[in-house]
Amino acid sequence: MDWNEDELLADELAALAGMVGANERVMRLVAKAMRKNSHEVDMVVPLPAEEALDHVVRVLGRAGRHVESALAEDLADWSTVRVVASSGTGGLNSVVVTALVAKSGETETEVRLRAATLEGLIKQRAGERTAVHLAAVHLAAALGK
């Protein structure tokens, strides 16, 4: 499955609208007009690539619903893990979190976390907050804290 962020966010918003009896198709159109809040965090984790990837999968698995994975056969290439998490007031704001993981040395791994969400009139910066929070959780888990 190759879902892009915009499609995932529109689907999540439409599903939420459907739960309250609103027209899902109209909500998908509204989603296209909404602003996106996204944020990326790059870090180098002091773990071998396999362990770092396991940590990413575990941390993101606790954060949200898994929607996509593209694991590279050679960990020198980027592996991708993607989830849809809840954030914002009442957890009603869906956030697409994508993690890219690649080996950068024998005992170091590059991890890029990207979180993106749609924002309405009230700016909650859920994408930024989610990316920073998950990066901190991942780094703490990787360091054994």
C-alpha positions in Angstrom: 0.0 0.0 0.0 1.4 3.4 -1.0 -0.7 5.9 0.8 0.3 9.5 0.8 -0.2 11.7 3.9 -2.9 13.8 2.3 -5.0 10.8 1.4 -4.6 9.3 4.8 -5.5 12.5 6.6 -8.5 13.1 4.3 -9.7 9.5 4.9 -9.4 9.9 8.7 -11.2 13.2 8.7 -14.0 11.7 6.5 -14.3 8.7 8.8 -14.7 11.0 11.8 -17.3 13.0 10.0 -19.2 9.8 9.1 -19.3 8.9 12.8 -21.3 12.0 13.6 -23.6 11.7 10.6 -21.8 14.3 8.3 -21.2 13.7 4.6 -17.8 11.9 4.2 -17.4 13.0 0.6 -17.8 16.7 1.5 -15.4 16.3 4.3 -12.8 14.9 1.9 -13.2 18.0 -0.2 -12.8 20.2 3.0 -9.7 18.3 3.9 -8.0 19.4 0.7 -8.6 23.0 1.6 -7.2 22.7 5.2 -3.6 23.6 6.1 -1.2 20.9 7.0 1.0 21.1 10.0 4.1 18.9 9.7 7.4 18.5 11.4 10.5 16.3 10.9 13.0 15.3 13.5 16.3 13.8 12.4 18.4 11.9 14.9 21.3 9.4 15.0 20.6 6.6 17.4 23.5 4.7 19.0 22.1 1.3 18.1 22.7 -1.2 15.3 20.1 -0.8 12.5 18.1 -3.9 13.4 17.6 -2.8 17.0 16.8 0.7 16.1 14.2 -0.5 13.6 12.7 -2.7 16.3 12.5 0.3 18.6 10.8 2.4 16.0 8.2 -0.3 15.2 7.5 -0.7 19.0 7.3 3.0 19.7 5.1 3.8 16.7 3.0 0.7 17.4 2.1 2.1 20.8 1.4 5.5 19.3 -1.1 4.6 16.7 -2.6 2.2 14.1 -0.1 0.7 11.6 -0.9 1.6 8.0 2.2 0.9 6.0 5.7 -0.6 6.2 8.4 -0.9 3.5 11.3 -2.7 5.0 14.6 -2.6 3.1 16.4 -5.8 2.5 19.7 -4.1 3.0 19.5 -1.9 6.1 21.8 0.6 4.4 18.7 1.6 2.4 15.8 3.4 4.1 13.1 1.3 5.8 9.7 3.0 6.2 7.1 2.5 9.0 3.9 4.6 9.0 1.1 4.8 11.5 -1.9 7.0 12.1 -2.0 8.4 15.7 -4.4 10.5 17.6 -3.5 13.9 19.0 -5.0 17.3 19.8 -8.0 18.1 21.9 -9.8 14.9 22.8 -7.6 12.9 20.6 -9.8 13.8 17.6 -6.9 15.1 15.4 -5.4 12.3 13.3 -1.6 12.5 12.7 0.2 10.5 10.1 3.6 9.5 11.5 6.3 8.3 9.1 9.6 6.9 10.3 12.5 6.4 8.0 15.3 4.2 9.3 18.7 3.5 7.8 22.1 2.2 8.9 24.7 4.9 9.2 27.5 2.8 10.8 28.0 -0.4 12.6 26.6 0.9 15.8 24.7 3.9 14.6 21.4 4.3 12.8 19.7 7.4 11.2 16.1 7.9 12.1 13.9 10.5 10.5 10.4 11.0 12.1 7.8 13.0 10.3 4.4 13.8 11.7 1.7 15.6 9.6 -1.8 16.6 10.4 -4.6 18.9 9.1 -5.4 22.0 11.1 -8.7 24.0 11.2 -9.2 27.4 12.7 -7.6 26.6 16.0 -3.9 25.9 15.5 -2.9 23.0 17.8 0.4 22.2 16.1 -0.3 18.5 16.6 2.2 17.5 13.9 5.1 19.3 15.6 4.1 18.1 19.1 3.7 14.5 18.0 7.1 14.4 16.1 9.0 15.8 19.0 7.2 13.6 21.6 7.8 10.4 19.6 11.4 11.3 18.9 12.0 11.8 22.6 10.2 8.5 23.5 12.2 6.6 20.8 15.5 8.1 21.9 14.8 7.3 25.5 13.9 3.7 24.7 16.9 3.3 22.5 19.2 4.6 25.3 17.5 2.3 27.8 16.0 5.1 29.9 
